Amino acid sequence: MNWFTNLLTEHNAMQALLVLSLISAVGIGLGKIKLGGISLGVTFVFFVGILAGHIGLSIDSSMLQYAENFGLVLFVYSLGLQVGPGFFSSLAHGGIRLNIMGLSLALLTLAMALSLTLVTPVNIPDMMGIFCGATTNTPALGAVQQALSQYGIESDTAALGCAVTYPLGVIGVIIAIIVMRAFFIRKREISDAPVSNLPRPINTEFEVRNPGIFGKSIEQIARAAGCHFVISRVWRGGVVSIPTSDLILQEHDRLLVISAPADLDALLILFGEQEPDDWNRSDIDWDSVDRLLVSRSFIVTRKNLNGKTLGSLRLRNLYGVNISRVYRSGMPLLATPELRLQLGDKIIVVGEQSAMEKIEPMIGNSVNVLDEPNLVPVFIGIVLGVILGALPIHIPGMSLPISLGLAGGPIIMGILVGTFGPRLHMVTYTTSSANLMLRAIGIALFLACLGLEAGEHFFDTVFRTEGIMWVGLGFLLTVVPVIIMGLITVKLMKTDFGTATGMLCGSMANPMALDYANSTLPGDRPSVVYATVYPLSMFARVILVQVVIVLFC
């Protein structure tokens, strides 16, 4: 058995691969076990790494550093790539308010952590580790360790602080949610209505009464309008038809318009009259034309369409078809001519069967094409993210510059590539399973290395007075700010409890608490708000901990 012992203990590339894979496999397996309906998930890899470090397992320090950094970069970049397409849209539709709440929670937690350094013997580096564990934010810990090493300060105790406070950081958010719901939240403050990052398009009927648009084509009107809309049907002379963009509107034309709810007032001014809710629609059968046509969905798989606008395809004028919806990642988008298509978009087309046969090869509609991994934008984005993370940022009043680091740079670049890549005809599409695989491998590598680093002194720390104090401080940093900000959000900001819960879980970077919220609250509000708040809150903490270390260390 000496060969096996040597395989586990002698530092080389094979031994590092074996140890990290073993820790990851055991940790992910144990993470599937639920106690009281709660599971630590992939976070269990962290604790298996701690146990492995405690019993004496280790790997070469340079390999450890490489695997830890690469895992962190892979995780945060893949996360940014996933949320990128909807990130800026969510900010434009209520997300700014939610992100302000999330950032307020981050600042409140940090202010409390700094205050505790004044009344306890815990120094700033250790408190920042406790802060990262209490907020379950391992990328922020990576930023702390990088900042401390930049100044030649020992970073092992910061990792220990994160390790001993992380478990109660996970459970603490759940406890805070339970306390708020049991003692402070009324039933009417819990909404079961669905919510979305983007406003769902709606159908509205108008009658053309505005003389300013008489005799003008739909294309001319759309260009002059200050809002987006799609005219899907026109009723004229007792006949319902699908209009082309060059159709001239006339007085008393009745229109079936698809738009965002927020644009209804503008459309009322544009067209002149909205049909009342009690209007007798029996004289217009909007679906009559559909009985002569077919409706098909097509998946955009032709790479040359990536980044092109829907209007540039001229499907309505060339083939006489109507594009009623575009779905992206399951979300319906308004099919305006300005909408830029991305690989993987699903478009709903209504028209004659012969037209469908011509359109299909033009769109692609070959799902197998999407199964091929697009790794070029992944590696290009990582390169650019690392460069962005290393870029020095000079802040007035600070003696040394700070940087976004390997946690901040790649996630920002992932968001930017995911959002604007298609406009540069970059194929950024990856299947959900492929993205989850990249993220899982990255976070498993990072947590395994982190655990190995902290494991050697973990139990010695936890079972002494200092360690017990760290655990208590971490629990306070988790529960108290969450309850305070949760009550402010619900009671003062008049936000429903499901939305507030998603904001709290996203700001605290706590997917386990989100799982609990989803299982106990109706609707999809917690999940949608979590995705809206998480990227900016995590990024803010990555920056804030570096600023604290630069200013106070």
C-alpha positions, -999 to 999 in steps of 0.1 A, spaced: 0 0 0 30 23 0 24 32 -36 -11 44 -27 1 64 3 28 80 -19 2 88 -45 -18 108 -19 11 125 -2 40 131 -26 36 166 -42 33 164 -80 7 171 -107 -9 137 -105 -12 139 -67 -28 174 -69 -53 162 -95 -62 131 -74 -66 150 -41 -87 179 -55 -109 154 -75 -114 132 -45 -124 162 -23 -148 175 -49 -164 141 -55 -170 134 -18 -182 170 -11 -207 171 -40 -220 137 -30 -225 147 7 -240 180 -5 -270 162 -19 -280 151 16 -307 173 32 -312 178 69 -345 194 79 -351 202 42 -318 222 40 -287 212 20 -254 229 17 -250 217 -19 -216 222 -35 -205 242 -3 -199 208 13 -168 206 -8 -154 234 13 -159 214 45 -145 182 30 -115 202 20 -111 214 56 -113 179 69 -87 167 43 -64 196 54 -69 187 90 -59 151 86 -27 162 68 -35 161 31 -19 189 11 -8 197 -25 20 218 -40 14 255 -31 18 268 -67 -6 241 -80 -30 250 -52 -29 287 -60 -34 280 -98 -64 256 -92 -80 280 -68 -77 310 -90 -87 292 -122 -118 277 -104 -128 312 -91 -124 327 -126 -144 299 -143 -172 302 -118 -177 340 -118 -173 343 -156 -198 316 -164 -222 332 -139 -218 366 -156 -223 350 -191 -255 335 -179 -271 366 -163 -257 390 -189 -285 389 -215 -311 400 -190 -290 420 -166 -294 455 -181 -330 449 -190 -337 440 -153 -321 472 -142 -344 491 -166 -376 475 -153 -376 478 -115 -342 462 -110 -325 495 -100 -347 498 -69 -341 462 -59 -303 465 -64 -303 497 -43 -319 476 -15 -293 448 -20 -264 473 -19 -279 488 12 -278 454 29 -242 449 18 -232 483 32 -251 478 64 -234 444 70 -200 459 63 -206 489 86 -216 465 114 -185 444 108 -162 475 110 -180 486 142 -174 453 158 -136 457 152 -138 487 176 -154 467 205 -138 433 200 -101 422 197 -107 410 161 -85 428 136 -95 440 101 -81 411 81 -98 385 103 -130 405 104 -131 406 66 -128 368 66 -157 366 91 -177 391 69 -172 369 38 -183 338 57 -213 355 73 -225 367 38 -216 333 22 -195 352 -4 -165 331 -14 -155 354 -43 -152 382 -19 -129 360 2 -108 355 -29 -106 393 -32 -96 396 5 -68 371 1 -55 387 -30 -56 422 -14 -38 409 17 -11 391 -2 -6 423 -23 3 441 10 23 412 24 -2 404 51 -9 368 62 -42 357 46 -47 322 62 -66 336 92 -90 354 69 -98 320 53 -102 305 87 -126 332 97 -147 325 66 -146 287 72 -158 289 108 -187 314 101 -199 300 67 -222 272 81 -242 296 103 -240 322 74 -261 297 54 -285 289 81 -287 324 95 -304 338 65 -330 311 67 -335 317 105 -339 355 97 -366 347 71 -384 324 96 -383 350 123 -396 378 101 -424 357 87 -435 344 122 -435 378 140 -436 407 116 -451 397 82 -489 397 76 -506 374 51 -515 404 28 -477 412 25 -471 378 8 -480 379 -29 -484 349 -51 -485 369 -84 -457 360 -108 -430 385 -115 -405 389 -143 -373 408 -150 -390 420 -182 -425 432 -187 -446 406 -205 -460 419 -239 -498 423 -240 -525 425 -267 -545 457 -269 -571 469 -294 -571 504 -309 -591 523 -335 -572 548 -357 -586 583 -349 -554 604 -349 -553 625 -382 -516 627 -379 -511 591 -389 -538 589 -416 -522 579 -449 -489 569 -434 -474 534 -435 -468 513 -404 -431 516 -409 -432 554 -410 -454 554 -378 -431 530 -360 -400 551 -367 -417 583 -355 -432 567 -324 -414 570 -291 -422 535 -280 -420 499 -293 -450 480 -306 -461 454 -331 -494 456 -351 -503 419 -355 -538 423 -370 -557 450 -390 -595 451 -394 -607 470 -424 -640 467 -443 -650 436 -424 -618 417 -432 -590 408 -408 -555 407 -422 -518 404 -412 -503 438 -422 -470 444 -439 -447 473 -428 -457 493 -459 -495 490 -452 -511 526 -452 -533 531 -422 -567 548 -427 -592 564 -404 -613 539 -384 -589 510 -390 -590 487 -360 -557 474 -348 -546 445 -326 -513 457 -311 -487 439 -290 -468 461 -267 -453 465 -232 -479 476 -206 -460 507 -198 -464 520 -234 -502 519 -235 -507 556 -227 -482 566 -255 -500 543 -280 -534 558 -270 -520 592 -280 -505 577 -312 -535 559 -325 -563 581 -311 -586 556 -293 -583 525 -273 -612 501 -274 -630 499 -240 -629 467 -220 -667 463 -224 -666 469 -262 -686 442 -280 -659 424 -300 -683 400 -317 -682 419 -349 -644 413 -353 -630 378 -352 -593 385 -348 -585 348 -351 -604 343 -384 -572 348 -404 -554 323 -383 -577 295 -394 -563 300 -429 -527 300 -416 -504 279 -394 -483 289 -364 -448 276 -361 -419 282 -337 -384 283 -350 -351 282 -331 -324 306 -343 -294 284 -351 -279 301 -382 -247 318 -369 -250 346 -395 -283 357 -378 -265 362 -344 -267 399 -336 -289 409 -366 -321 429 -360 -354 412 -366 -364 440 -391 -333 433 -412 -348 398 -421 -378 415 -437 -399 383 -430 -432 401 -431 -427 419 -464 -409 390 -482 -430 361 -470 -462 377 -457 -458 363 -422 -463 378 -387 -437 374 -359 -458 375 -328 -433 366 -301 -396 361 -295 -386 339 -265 -352 342 -249 -343 319 -220 -380 313 -216 -389 350 -214 -412 366 -240 -398 396 -258 -416 422 -279 -409 413 -315 -399 448 -327 -378 454 -358 -350 467 -336 -347 435 -315 -313 419 -320 -315 381 -324 -293 357 -305 -285 321 -311 -310 300 -292 -339 325 -295 -373 310 -303 -395 330 -326 -432 324 -331 -443 329 -367 -478 329 -382 -483 325 -419 -490 302 -448 -475 267 -448 -455 274 -480 -439 305 -464 -429 284 -433 -410 260 -456 -390 289 -470 -384 305 -436 -371 274 -418 -338 270 -436 -332 307 -433 -337 307 -395 -319 274 -390 -341 255 -366 -315 229 -360 -314 222 -323 -284 199 -327 -263 229 -337 -269 245 -302 -255 214 -285 -220 222 -299 -200 240 -272 -189 275 -280 -156 277 -261 -139 305 -280 -160 333 -263 -154 316 -230 -116 318 -232 -116 352 -249 -138 365 -221 -116 350 -194 -86 366 -209 -103 400 -211 -117 394 -176 -83 387 -161 -69 418 -178 -98 439 -165 -93 424 -130 -56 434 -130 -63 469 -141 -53 494 -113 -80 517 -102 -69 549 -86 -93 564 -60 -86 599 -47 -74 598 -11 -61 562 -13 -23 557 -14 -24 526 -35 -47 516 -63 -73 488 -60 -83 463 -86 -114 443 -95 -93 411 -90 -100 377 -103 -134 377 -87 -146 411 -101 -130 414 -135 -143 381 -150 -179 385 -138 -181 420 -153 -166 408 -185 -190 378 -185 -220 402 -182 -207 424 -209 -199 395 -233 -233 379 -226 -251 412 -233 -231 428 -261 -213 398 -277 -241 391 -302 -240 427 -314 -204 420 -324 -216 387 -340 -199 368 -313 -216 335 -306 -220 335 -268 -248 310 -265 -243 280 -243 -269 256 -231 -280 259 -195 -265 225 -187 -231 235 -202 -231 268 -182 -240 250 -150 -213 224 -156 -186 252 -160 -199 269 -129 -200 237 -109 -164 227 -119 -152 262 -111 -167 265 -77 -158 230 -67 -121 236 -75 -122 269 -57 -139 255 -25 -117 224 -25 -85 245 -25 -99 270 0 -107 241 24 -73 226 21 -57 260 29 -79 265 60 -80 229 72 -47 226 89 -57 250 117 -95 249 114 -104 228 144 -77 243 166 -94 277 159 -130 267 163 -126 250 196 -109 279 214 -123 311 228 -113 331 198 -130 307 174 -162 307 194 -162 344 193 -157 344 155 -187 321 151 -209 344 173 -198 375 154 -205 359 121 -240 348 132 -247 384 143 -234 398 109 -258 374 91 -290 377 111 -292 412 123 -287 431 90 -310 407 72 -338 413 96 -333 451 97 -332 454 59 -360 429 54 -383 449 77 -373 482 60 -381 467 26 -415 453 35 -428 479 61 -413 511 48 -407 504 11 -441 485 9 -425 456 -10 -441 422 -8 -423 396 13 -415 373 -16 -397 400 -34 -379 411 -2 -368 375 4 -354 372 -30 -335 404 -26 -321 393 8 -310 359 -5 -294 375 -36 -276 402 -17 -263 376 8 -253 353 -21 -272 325 -5 -287 300 -29 -295 276 -1 -317 302 16 -333 308 -18 -342 271 -20 -359 274 13 -378 305 3 -390 288 -30 -403 259 -10 -423 280 15 -434 310 -5 -459 310 -35 -449 322 -69 -416 329 -86 -408 362 -70 -378 351 -48 -360 334 -78 -365 362 -102 -354 389 -78 -324 368 -66 -311 367 -102 -316 404 -105 -297 414 -73 -270 387 -70 -244 399 -96 -242 436 -85 -243 427 -48 -216 401 -51 -195 425 -72 -200 453 -47 -187 431 -18 -157 422 -39 -148 459 -43 -158 469 -7 -136 444 11 -106 456 -10 -113 492 -2 -115 484 35 -81 465 34 -65 494 15 -78 520 39 -73 503 72 -45 477 68 
